[in-house]
Amino acid sequence: MAGVSCSACPLRRFRIFTPFTPGELAFQQDFKSGELTADPRTTLLMEGSNAPQLFTVLSGMGVRYKTLENGRRQVISFVLPGDFLGLQAGVMGEMRHSVEATTRMRLCVFRREDLWRLFQAQPARAYDLTWLGAIEEHLLGETIVTLGQRDATQRIAWAFYKLFRRLRAVGLGDPRGVPLPFRQQDLADALGLSLVHTNKTLKRLAAAGQAVWSRGRLELADPAALAAIGLVDHHRPERRPLV
């Protein structure tokens, strides 16, 4: 098998991820079938497909999105290191959304047909998959609240704070800023805003010295203050399983 061994996985050193037992680590190594490197704009999973592979993001970023019948796109969420991709197809038989690489990405690859072996042999790891499904549902609920109850400034502050904290938790950036290689259109799509409204709001946040997003980097002068603007609790990201 090509690629890094699970015991040497660079993500395991970050406190955001729960540790493996020796037995879980051995199973994970057997569960992994290889690695994939994807260039920017590569479609990793396509809505309606029954892809035979599942992925964990080792590095790089992307977007989850749905395409409407008229061709318009709704960004569901941003894909970050440590995310597990393809669970929908693994459980429901086909993907109900697409996943596209924004940057060059490196992914661990698993065979979808082996998913049930994980449930049979590793019930604790199967619970981890259930947890990941539950947290995705929770995050979608938060997004609905954001779209319905936060104004444009609060929406962007909420998104920036969440992304900043999660990216710092996987060792990216520094205390002042993190890489954020997405387009303004991606952010607008995710937050239900027009591109013009998004651009004007970003300029206001930058002029106030609260958040500057330029050339693929997001800088926050005071994350706690931005959290207050976005009406979000300022706390350490919740620990999560790594598959």
C-alpha positions as CSV (number, residue, x, y, z in Angstrom):
1,M,0.0,0.0,0.0
2,A,1.4,3.4,-1.0
3,G,1.4,6.4,1.3
4,V,1.9,7.1,5.0
5,S,1.2,4.4,7.5
6,C,-1.7,5.0,9.9
7,S,0.7,4.9,12.9
8,A,2.6,7.8,11.3
9,C,-0.5,9.8,10.3
10,P,0.3,13.5,10.6
11,L,-3.2,14.3,11.8
12,R,-3.0,12.0,14.9
13,R,-0.8,14.5,16.8
14,F,-3.5,17.1,17.0
15,R,-5.6,17.2,20.1
16,I,-8.8,17.8,18.2
17,F,-8.8,14.1,17.2
18,T,-9.5,11.3,19.7
19,P,-6.7,8.8,20.1
20,F,-6.7,5.2,18.6
21,T,-6.3,2.1,20.7
22,P,-3.6,-0.3,19.4
23,G,-6.3,-2.6,18.1
24,E,-8.1,0.2,16.3
25,L,-4.9,1.4,14.8
26,A,-4.1,-2.1,13.4
27,F,-7.6,-2.4,12.0
28,Q,-7.4,1.1,10.4
29,Q,-4.2,0.2,8.7
30,D,-5.9,-2.9,7.2
31,F,-9.0,-0.8,6.3
32,K,-7.0,1.7,4.4
33,S,-6.5,0.7,0.7
34,G,-4.2,3.5,-0.5
35,E,-3.9,7.2,-1.0
36,L,-5.0,9.6,-3.7
37,T,-3.7,13.0,-4.7
38,A,-6.3,15.3,-6.4
39,D,-5.6,18.5,-8.3
40,P,-7.7,21.7,-7.7
41,R,-11.2,21.5,-9.3
42,T,-11.2,17.7,-9.3
43,T,-14.6,16.2,-8.5
44,L,-13.9,13.6,-5.8
45,L,-17.5,12.5,-5.3
46,M,-20.5,13.2,-7.6
47,E,-24.1,13.6,-6.7
48,G,-26.1,10.6,-7.8
49,S,-23.0,8.3,-8.1
50,N,-22.4,5.2,-6.2
51,A,-18.7,5.7,-5.8
52,P,-16.8,2.6,-4.6
53,Q,-14.4,4.7,-2.5
54,L,-14.5,6.6,0.8
55,F,-11.9,9.2,1.8
56,T,-10.3,10.9,4.7
57,V,-8.7,14.3,4.0
58,L,-5.0,14.2,4.9
59,S,-4.3,17.7,3.5
60,G,-5.9,20.3,1.3
61,M,-9.4,21.8,1.2
62,G,-12.5,21.5,-0.9
63,V,-16.3,22.1,-0.9
64,R,-19.4,20.0,-0.6
65,Y,-22.2,21.3,-2.8
66,K,-25.5,20.5,-4.4
67,T,-26.5,21.5,-8.0
68,L,-30.0,22.7,-8.7
69,E,-31.9,21.8,-11.9
70,N,-31.1,25.3,-13.3
71,G,-27.4,24.7,-12.8
72,R,-27.0,27.0,-9.7
73,R,-24.9,25.6,-6.9
74,Q,-25.4,25.6,-3.2
75,V,-22.3,25.1,-1.1
76,I,-23.2,22.9,1.9
77,S,-19.9,23.0,3.7
78,F,-16.2,23.4,3.4
79,V,-14.0,20.3,3.4
80,L,-11.0,20.5,5.7
81,P,-8.2,18.2,6.9
82,G,-9.5,15.3,8.9
83,D,-13.0,15.2,7.3
84,F,-14.4,11.9,6.2
85,L,-16.0,11.9,2.8
86,G,-18.5,9.5,1.1
87,L,-20.5,8.2,4.1
88,Q,-23.7,9.0,2.3
89,A,-22.9,6.6,-0.6
90,G,-21.6,4.0,1.9
91,V,-25.0,4.0,3.8
92,M,-27.5,5.2,1.2
93,G,-26.1,3.6,-1.9
94,E,-25.4,6.9,-3.7
95,M,-24.2,10.4,-3.0
96,R,-26.8,13.1,-2.4
97,H,-24.2,15.9,-2.9
98,S,-20.9,16.4,-4.7
99,V,-17.4,17.1,-3.4
100,E,-14.8,19.1,-5.3
101,A,-11.2,19.9,-4.4
102,T,-10.4,23.6,-4.0
103,T,-6.6,23.1,-3.5
104,R,-4.4,20.1,-4.2
105,M,-5.6,17.4,-1.8
106,R,-4.1,14.3,-0.4
107,L,-6.6,11.7,0.7
108,C,-6.6,8.3,2.5
109,V,-8.7,5.9,0.4
110,F,-11.0,3.1,1.8
111,R,-13.1,0.6,-0.1
112,R,-16.8,1.2,0.4
113,E,-17.5,-2.5,0.4
114,D,-15.3,-2.8,3.5
115,L,-17.5,-0.4,5.5
116,W,-19.7,-3.2,6.9
117,R,-16.6,-5.1,8.0
118,L,-15.8,-2.0,10.1
119,F,-19.3,-2.2,11.7
120,Q,-18.9,-5.9,12.4
121,A,-15.3,-5.9,13.7
122,Q,-15.0,-2.5,15.3
123,P,-18.2,-1.3,17.0
124,A,-16.4,1.6,18.7
125,R,-15.2,2.8,15.3
126,A,-18.7,2.3,13.9
127,Y,-19.9,4.5,16.7
128,D,-17.3,7.1,15.5
129,L,-18.9,7.1,12.1
130,T,-22.3,7.6,13.7
131,W,-20.9,10.5,15.7
132,L,-19.5,12.0,12.4
133,G,-23.0,11.7,10.8
134,A,-24.5,13.3,13.9
135,I,-22.1,16.2,13.9
136,E,-22.8,16.9,10.2
137,E,-26.5,17.1,11.0
138,H,-25.7,19.5,13.9
139,L,-23.6,21.7,11.6
140,L,-26.3,21.8,9.0
141,G,-28.7,22.8,11.8
142,E,-26.4,25.6,12.7
143,T,-26.2,26.7,9.1
144,I,-30.0,26.8,8.9
145,V,-30.1,29.0,12.0
146,T,-27.4,31.2,10.4
147,L,-29.3,31.6,7.2
148,G,-32.6,32.3,9.0
149,Q,-31.5,34.5,12.0
150,R,-28.1,36.1,11.4
151,D,-27.6,39.2,9.2
152,A,-24.8,39.3,6.6
153,T,-22.2,40.6,8.9
154,Q,-23.1,38.0,11.6
155,R,-23.1,35.2,9.0
156,I,-19.6,36.0,7.7
157,A,-18.3,36.5,11.3
158,W,-19.8,33.1,12.2
159,A,-18.3,31.3,9.3
160,F,-14.8,33.0,9.6
161,Y,-14.6,32.2,13.3
162,K,-15.6,28.5,12.8
163,L,-13.2,28.0,9.9
164,F,-10.4,29.8,11.8
165,R,-10.7,27.7,14.9
166,R,-11.0,24.4,13.0
167,L,-8.0,25.2,10.8
168,R,-5.9,26.2,13.7
169,A,-6.8,23.0,15.4
170,V,-5.1,21.0,12.6
171,G,-2.0,23.1,12.8
172,L,-2.6,25.4,9.9
173,G,-1.6,29.1,10.0
174,D,-0.6,31.0,13.1
175,P,-2.5,32.8,15.9
176,R,-3.2,35.8,13.6
177,G,-4.4,34.0,10.5
178,V,-5.0,30.8,8.5
179,P,-5.0,29.8,4.9
180,L,-8.4,30.1,3.4
181,P,-8.2,29.4,-0.4
182,F,-11.9,29.5,-1.3
183,R,-13.5,32.1,-3.6
184,Q,-15.8,34.8,-2.4
185,Q,-18.5,33.1,-4.5
186,D,-18.0,29.9,-2.4
187,L,-18.6,31.9,0.8
188,A,-21.6,33.7,-0.7
189,D,-23.1,30.3,-1.9
190,A,-22.6,28.8,1.6
191,L,-24.2,31.7,3.4
192,G,-27.1,32.5,1.1
193,L,-25.8,35.9,0.1
194,S,-25.2,37.6,-3.2
195,L,-21.6,38.0,-4.3
196,V,-22.1,41.8,-4.2
197,H,-23.5,41.7,-0.6
198,T,-20.7,39.4,0.4
199,N,-18.0,41.7,-1.1
200,K,-19.4,44.8,0.6
201,T,-19.6,43.0,4.0
202,L,-16.1,41.8,3.7
203,K,-14.9,45.3,3.0
204,R,-16.7,46.6,6.1
205,L,-15.2,43.9,8.3
206,A,-11.7,44.7,6.9
207,A,-12.2,48.5,7.3
208,A,-13.1,47.9,11.0
209,G,-10.0,45.8,11.5
210,Q,-12.1,42.7,12.5
211,A,-11.3,40.3,9.6
212,V,-9.2,40.6,6.5
213,W,-9.5,37.9,3.8
214,S,-7.1,38.4,1.0
215,R,-4.9,36.3,-1.3
216,G,-6.1,33.1,0.2
217,R,-5.4,34.0,3.8
218,L,-7.8,35.0,6.6
219,E,-6.5,37.2,9.4
220,L,-8.4,37.9,12.6
221,A,-7.4,40.7,14.9
222,D,-9.5,39.3,17.8
223,P,-11.2,35.9,17.3
224,A,-13.2,36.3,20.5
225,A,-14.6,39.6,19.3
226,L,-15.5,38.2,16.0
227,A,-17.2,35.3,17.7
228,A,-19.3,37.9,19.6
229,I,-20.3,39.6,16.4
230,G,-21.3,36.2,14.9
231,L,-23.3,35.2,18.0
232,V,-21.2,32.1,18.5
233,D,-19.7,30.7,21.7
234,H,-15.9,31.3,21.9
235,H,-14.5,27.9,22.8
236,R,-12.1,25.2,21.7
237,P,-13.4,23.0,18.9
238,E,-15.0,19.8,20.1
239,R,-12.8,16.7,19.9
240,R,-13.7,14.4,17.0
241,P,-12.8,10.9,15.8
242,L,-10.4,10.4,12.9
243,V,-11.2,7.7,10.5
